[in-house]
Amino acid sequence: MLQQQVKERFSDIEYPKWKRVGELQKKDLIQENFDKKMLEIEYNETIIHQGVRIHQLRGRDADIDEVFYIPYESTLERFKAYPYGTHEKYITEADGFFDQGVIVNVPKNVSVEEPVFLRYDAGKGNGFIDHNLICVGEGANITVVFDYTSSGDEIGYHNGLIRVLAEANARVKIILLQTFAKGIDHIQNTVSVIGNYGHVEYVSFDLGANVIASDYSAHLVGEASESEVATAYIGNGHQRLDLGYNSTHYGRYSQSLIETKGALLDHARKVFRGNLKFERGSTKSSGEESEYVLLLDENVRSDALPALLCDEDDVSGEHAASAGQVDEDQLFYLMSRGFNLKEAKKLVIHGSFSPIIDRLGITSIQERVELELERRLLYA
């Protein structure tokens, strides 16, 4: 009944019209995949003995209200207090029509030493909607890796929603690797609510898809709460990207960082929206955001819209955005050492992305990123 109410609300909301992204594929493309297994979960089973609960969601479960909406109603209410997402239409769609998803619940003071891997595979076409809730108790810590992929170039659609609740003194790391094929329109909404002395780190790589519309919003509710965002992206062909990163400070002494690296080739178009906001009461807080994008062809387009909003006096905020062509002398030097133009560009991009790659901290994921850079830059 509760999910049905969400579906009814969804039908009353119009799809957004984005100038830079254009019209996206609609969810009717996903229907054929409802009964396919797209999600693989990998974790060390010892965490179950520590009290960690991992529950896989299926949108067609008859008892979805009983297993999700009713038990987590109070948790979901906490997220309603804060703005987030690319658009209400896609948040509501993920709430009402998800066909895949996971709840990860980490009890108080439990330390999960090894990452939990969530691998979503869209196959050769169509797509899916996934809904994920990560609840980390007071003093607990965990790393969760979201690996989104597909094969083939058929038209498809993905809408992913990740909610992260980090209680007091909790430490959470979310890694998101997106390597969809070029036929997929990819929407990603991620939000975190961070309690006193809590820390959430979000590291993402967008290396595929046709259209990317993503939003990450960190709400630093608690005193001395911390948020770190480190992301990288590549746009090539006629790819279109609309990337939003937001840090909103509520608690005193809270700290945030947004660091984004990008590279655009061919005819790709991108807009970066970075927002730092200091609400009243967030005294002694500090935030920093930056984006640097390499423009590797003449026909690319890059727009950056960094913003600093402040309702409190005693805070510190910095924002910067820059876009630049690759140094011709640098390319000439690399090519004079035997590299062709594509190889030289790859090396330059890799050098720019290295600080974000280092943040991954998981060898297997770092190797995946290295291989994807190789494949997408040299053999595109």
C-alpha positions as CSV (number, residue, x, y, z in Angstrom):
1,M,0.0,0.0,0.0
2,L,2.8,2.4,0.9
3,Q,4.7,1.7,-2.3
4,Q,1.5,2.1,-4.3
5,Q,1.1,5.6,-2.8
6,V,4.6,6.5,-4.0
7,K,3.7,5.2,-7.5
8,E,0.6,7.4,-7.6
9,R,2.6,10.4,-6.6
10,F,5.1,9.6,-9.3
11,S,2.4,9.8,-12.0
12,D,1.5,13.3,-10.9
13,I,5.1,14.6,-11.4
14,E,6.2,15.7,-14.9
15,Y,9.6,14.7,-16.2
16,P,12.2,17.5,-16.1
17,K,13.4,19.2,-19.3
18,W,17.1,19.6,-19.2
19,K,18.7,21.8,-21.9
20,R,22.1,20.3,-21.5
21,V,21.1,16.7,-21.2
22,G,17.9,16.6,-23.3
23,E,15.2,13.9,-23.1
24,L,16.2,10.7,-21.4
25,Q,15.0,7.2,-22.1
26,K,11.9,6.4,-20.0
27,K,11.4,3.5,-17.6
28,D,9.3,1.4,-19.9
29,L,12.7,0.1,-21.2
30,I,13.3,-1.8,-18.0
31,Q,10.2,-4.0,-17.8
32,E,11.8,-7.0,-19.6
33,N,14.5,-7.2,-16.9
34,F,12.3,-7.5,-13.8
35,D,12.9,-11.2,-13.5
36,K,16.6,-11.2,-14.4
37,K,19.3,-11.5,-11.8
38,M,21.3,-8.3,-12.2
39,L,22.7,-7.9,-8.7
40,E,25.6,-9.8,-7.2
41,I,26.6,-9.2,-3.6
42,E,30.0,-10.1,-2.3
43,Y,31.2,-9.9,1.3
44,N,33.0,-11.7,4.0
45,E,30.4,-13.8,5.8
46,T,32.1,-13.1,9.2
47,I,30.3,-9.8,9.3
48,I,27.0,-11.6,9.7
49,H,28.2,-12.9,13.0
50,Q,29.0,-9.3,14.0
51,G,25.3,-8.4,13.5
52,V,25.6,-6.8,10.1
53,R,22.4,-7.3,8.1
54,I,22.4,-7.3,4.3
55,H,18.9,-7.7,2.8
56,Q,18.4,-7.8,-1.0
57,L,15.3,-6.1,-2.2
58,R,13.1,-7.1,-5.2
59,G,10.6,-4.6,-6.4
60,R,8.0,-7.2,-7.2
61,D,8.1,-8.8,-3.8
62,A,4.5,-9.1,-2.5
63,D,5.6,-8.0,1.0
64,I,7.8,-5.0,0.0
65,D,5.9,-2.7,2.4
66,E,6.6,-5.2,5.3
67,V,10.3,-5.7,4.4
68,F,11.2,-2.1,3.5
69,Y,8.7,0.7,3.9
70,I,7.3,-0.1,7.3
71,P,10.6,-1.2,9.1
72,Y,12.5,1.8,7.7
73,E,9.8,4.5,7.7
74,S,11.5,6.5,10.5
75,T,14.8,6.3,8.8
76,L,13.4,7.4,5.5
77,E,11.7,10.3,7.2
78,R,15.1,11.6,8.3
79,F,16.1,12.0,4.6
80,K,12.9,13.9,3.8
81,A,14.1,16.8,5.9
82,Y,16.8,17.6,3.4
83,P,16.9,18.5,-0.3
84,Y,18.7,16.2,-2.7
85,G,18.6,14.6,-6.1
86,T,18.6,15.5,-9.8
87,H,14.8,15.9,-9.7
88,E,11.9,14.7,-7.6
89,K,10.6,12.6,-10.6
90,Y,13.6,10.3,-10.4
91,I,13.7,10.1,-6.6
92,T,10.0,9.1,-6.6
93,E,10.6,6.6,-9.5
94,A,13.4,4.9,-7.6
95,D,11.2,4.7,-4.5
96,G,8.1,3.3,-6.3
97,F,9.4,1.2,-9.1
98,F,12.8,-0.3,-8.1
99,D,13.3,-3.8,-9.2
100,Q,16.7,-4.3,-7.5
101,G,18.2,-3.0,-4.3
102,V,20.0,-3.6,-1.0
103,I,19.7,-2.6,2.7
104,V,22.9,-2.7,4.6
105,N,22.5,-2.2,8.3
106,V,25.7,-2.0,10.5
107,P,25.1,-2.1,14.3
108,K,26.7,0.3,16.8
109,N,30.5,0.0,17.2
110,V,30.9,-2.7,14.5
111,S,34.0,-2.4,12.3
112,V,33.6,-4.0,8.9
113,E,37.2,-4.5,7.8
114,E,36.6,-5.8,4.2
115,P,34.5,-4.0,1.6
116,V,31.0,-5.0,0.6
117,F,30.7,-5.3,-3.2
118,L,27.4,-4.6,-4.9
119,R,27.6,-5.4,-8.6
120,Y,24.8,-4.3,-10.9
121,D,24.8,-5.6,-14.5
122,A,22.3,-4.2,-17.0
123,G,23.2,-6.9,-19.5
124,K,23.0,-6.1,-23.2
125,G,20.1,-3.6,-23.1
126,N,16.9,-2.4,-21.4
127,G,18.0,-1.4,-17.9
128,F,16.9,-1.3,-14.3
129,I,16.1,0.8,-11.2
130,D,18.0,0.1,-8.0
131,H,17.2,1.4,-4.5
132,N,19.9,1.2,-1.8
133,L,19.9,2.1,1.9
134,I,23.1,2.1,4.0
135,C,22.5,2.6,7.7
136,V,25.7,2.8,9.8
137,G,25.3,2.9,13.6
138,E,27.2,5.0,16.1
139,G,30.9,4.3,16.1
140,A,30.7,1.7,13.3
141,N,32.5,1.8,9.9
142,I,32.1,0.2,6.5
143,T,33.2,0.5,2.8
144,V,30.5,-0.3,0.2
145,V,31.4,-0.5,-3.5
146,F,28.8,0.0,-6.2
147,D,29.9,-1.4,-9.5
148,Y,27.5,-0.5,-12.4
149,T,28.2,-2.1,-15.8
150,S,26.6,-3.5,-19.0
151,S,27.6,-5.1,-22.2
152,G,26.6,-4.3,-25.8
153,D,25.4,-1.0,-27.2
154,E,21.7,-1.4,-27.1
155,I,19.5,1.4,-25.8
156,G,18.9,1.2,-22.1
157,Y,17.9,3.2,-18.9
158,H,19.3,3.2,-15.4
159,N,18.0,5.1,-12.3
160,G,20.0,4.5,-9.1
161,L,19.3,5.8,-5.6
162,I,21.6,5.5,-2.7
163,R,20.8,6.8,0.8
164,V,23.5,6.8,3.5
165,L,22.8,7.4,7.2
166,A,26.0,7.8,9.2
167,E,25.3,8.1,12.9
168,A,27.6,9.7,15.5
169,N,31.3,8.8,15.1
170,A,30.5,6.5,12.2
171,R,32.9,6.2,9.2
172,V,31.5,5.3,5.8
173,K,33.2,5.1,2.4
174,I,31.1,4.8,-0.7
175,I,32.8,3.9,-4.0
176,L,30.9,4.1,-7.2
177,L,32.3,2.8,-10.5
178,Q,30.1,3.3,-13.6
179,T,31.1,1.7,-16.8
180,F,27.9,1.4,-18.7
181,A,27.9,0.9,-22.5
182,K,27.2,3.8,-24.7
183,G,23.5,3.0,-25.1
184,I,22.6,3.5,-21.5
185,D,21.1,6.7,-20.1
186,H,22.3,6.9,-16.5
187,I,20.7,8.7,-13.6
188,Q,22.3,8.5,-10.2
189,N,21.1,10.1,-7.0
190,T,23.1,9.7,-3.8
191,V,22.5,11.4,-0.4
192,S,24.2,11.2,3.0
193,V,23.1,12.5,6.4
194,I,26.0,12.7,8.8
195,G,25.8,12.8,12.6
196,N,28.1,14.2,15.3
197,Y,31.8,13.5,14.4
198,G,30.6,11.2,11.6
199,H,32.6,10.9,8.4
200,V,31.4,10.0,4.9
201,E,33.8,9.7,1.9
202,Y,32.3,9.4,-1.6
203,V,34.6,8.4,-4.5
204,S,33.2,7.9,-7.9
205,F,34.3,7.3,-11.5
206,D,31.9,7.9,-14.4
207,L,33.5,6.3,-17.4
208,G,30.6,5.2,-19.6
209,A,26.9,5.7,-20.5
210,N,25.3,7.9,-23.1
211,V,23.8,10.5,-20.9
212,I,24.8,11.0,-17.3
213,A,22.6,13.0,-14.8
214,S,24.0,12.6,-11.3
215,D,23.7,14.3,-8.0
216,Y,25.5,13.7,-4.7
217,S,24.3,15.7,-1.6
218,A,26.0,15.5,1.7
219,H,24.2,17.0,4.7
220,L,26.5,17.6,7.6
221,V,24.0,17.7,10.4
222,G,26.1,16.9,13.4
223,E,28.8,18.8,15.1
224,A,32.3,18.3,13.6
225,S,30.8,16.1,10.9
226,E,32.9,15.5,7.8
227,S,32.3,14.9,4.1
228,E,34.8,14.2,1.4
229,V,33.9,13.9,-2.3
230,A,36.4,12.9,-4.9
231,T,35.1,12.2,-8.4
232,A,36.4,11.7,-11.9
233,Y,34.7,11.5,-15.3
234,I,35.4,11.1,-19.0
235,G,33.1,12.4,-21.7
236,N,33.7,11.3,-25.3
237,G,31.7,10.9,-28.6
238,H,28.5,12.8,-28.3
239,Q,28.1,12.1,-24.6
240,R,26.2,14.5,-22.3
241,L,26.9,14.9,-18.6
242,D,25.1,16.9,-15.9
243,L,27.0,16.5,-12.6
244,G,25.9,18.0,-9.3
245,Y,27.8,17.9,-6.0
246,N,26.5,19.5,-2.9
247,S,27.7,20.0,0.7
248,T,25.3,21.6,3.2
249,H,26.6,22.5,6.6
250,Y,24.3,22.5,9.6
251,G,26.5,21.5,12.5
252,R,29.3,23.5,14.1
253,Y,32.9,22.7,13.2
254,S,31.8,20.6,10.2
255,Q,34.1,20.2,7.2
256,S,33.6,19.3,3.6
257,L,35.7,18.8,0.5
258,I,34.6,18.4,-3.2
259,E,37.3,17.5,-5.7
260,T,36.4,16.7,-9.3
261,K,38.7,15.8,-12.2
262,G,37.4,15.4,-15.8
263,A,38.4,15.0,-19.4
264,L,36.3,15.8,-22.5
265,L,37.0,14.5,-26.0
266,D,35.3,14.5,-29.4
267,H,31.9,16.3,-29.1
268,A,31.1,15.7,-25.5
269,R,29.2,18.3,-23.4
270,K,29.3,18.7,-19.6
271,V,27.9,20.9,-16.9
272,F,29.3,20.9,-13.4
273,R,27.2,22.2,-10.5
274,G,29.0,22.5,-7.2
275,N,27.3,24.0,-4.2
276,L,28.6,24.8,-0.8
277,K,26.0,26.0,1.7
278,F,26.4,27.1,5.3
279,E,23.2,27.1,7.2
280,R,22.6,29.2,10.3
281,G,24.2,27.5,13.3
282,S,27.2,26.0,11.3
283,T,29.7,28.4,12.9
284,K,33.4,27.5,12.7
285,S,32.7,25.2,9.7
286,S,34.8,25.1,6.5
287,G,34.2,23.8,3.0
288,E,36.2,23.6,-0.2
289,E,35.2,22.7,-3.8
290,S,37.1,22.5,-7.0
291,E,36.8,21.1,-10.5
292,Y,39.5,20.8,-13.2
293,V,38.6,19.5,-16.6
294,L,41.0,18.7,-19.6
295,L,39.6,19.8,-23.0
296,L,41.1,17.4,-25.4
297,D,39.3,18.4,-28.6
298,E,38.1,21.7,-30.1
299,N,34.4,20.7,-30.3
300,V,33.8,19.8,-26.6
301,R,31.8,22.1,-24.3
302,S,32.3,22.5,-20.6
303,D,30.2,24.6,-18.3
304,A,31.0,25.0,-14.6
305,L,28.6,26.6,-12.1
306,P,30.3,26.6,-8.6
307,A,28.3,28.4,-5.9
308,L,28.9,29.4,-2.3
309,L,25.8,30.2,-0.2
310,C,26.2,31.4,3.4
311,D,23.7,32.1,6.2
312,E,26.4,32.1,8.9
313,D,29.2,34.5,9.6
314,D,32.1,32.6,11.2
315,V,32.8,30.1,8.4
316,S,35.3,29.5,5.6
317,G,34.4,28.5,2.1
318,E,36.4,28.3,-1.1
319,H,35.4,27.3,-4.6
320,A,37.2,27.1,-7.9
321,A,36.7,25.7,-11.4
322,S,39.0,25.6,-14.3
323,A,39.2,24.2,-17.8
324,G,42.2,24.0,-20.0
325,Q,43.6,22.5,-23.2
326,V,46.4,20.0,-22.9
327,D,49.8,21.6,-23.2
328,E,50.9,21.1,-26.8
329,D,54.5,20.9,-25.7
330,Q,53.6,18.1,-23.2
331,L,51.9,16.1,-26.0
332,F,54.9,16.8,-28.4
333,Y,57.3,15.6,-25.7
334,L,55.4,12.3,-25.1
335,M,54.9,11.7,-28.9
336,S,58.6,12.3,-29.4
337,R,59.2,9.4,-27.0
338,G,57.3,7.0,-29.2
339,F,53.6,7.4,-28.1
340,N,50.9,8.1,-30.6
341,L,48.4,11.0,-30.0
342,K,45.8,8.8,-28.2
343,E,48.4,7.2,-26.0
344,A,49.8,10.6,-25.1
345,K,46.3,11.9,-24.2
346,K,45.8,8.9,-22.1
347,L,48.9,9.5,-20.1
348,V,47.9,13.1,-19.5
349,I,44.5,12.1,-18.3
350,H,45.9,9.4,-16.1
351,G,48.2,11.9,-14.5
352,S,45.3,14.2,-13.8
353,F,43.1,11.3,-12.4
354,S,45.9,9.8,-10.2
355,P,44.8,11.6,-6.9
356,I,41.3,10.2,-7.3
357,I,42.5,6.7,-8.3
358,D,44.7,6.7,-5.2
359,R,41.6,7.4,-3.0
360,L,39.9,4.2,-4.0
361,G,42.3,2.2,-1.8
362,I,41.2,-1.2,-3.2
363,T,43.6,-2.8,-5.6
364,S,41.0,-4.7,-7.7
365,I,39.0,-1.5,-8.2
366,Q,42.1,0.5,-9.1
367,E,43.0,-2.1,-11.6
368,R,39.5,-1.9,-13.1
369,V,39.7,1.8,-13.5
370,E,43.1,1.5,-15.1
371,L,41.7,-1.0,-17.6
372,E,38.7,1.1,-18.4
373,L,40.8,4.2,-19.0
374,E,42.9,2.1,-21.4
375,R,39.9,0.7,-23.2
376,R,37.9,3.8,-23.5
377,L,40.7,6.2,-24.5
378,L,42.8,4.0,-26.8
379,Y,40.1,1.8,-28.4
380,A,37.1,4.0,-28.5
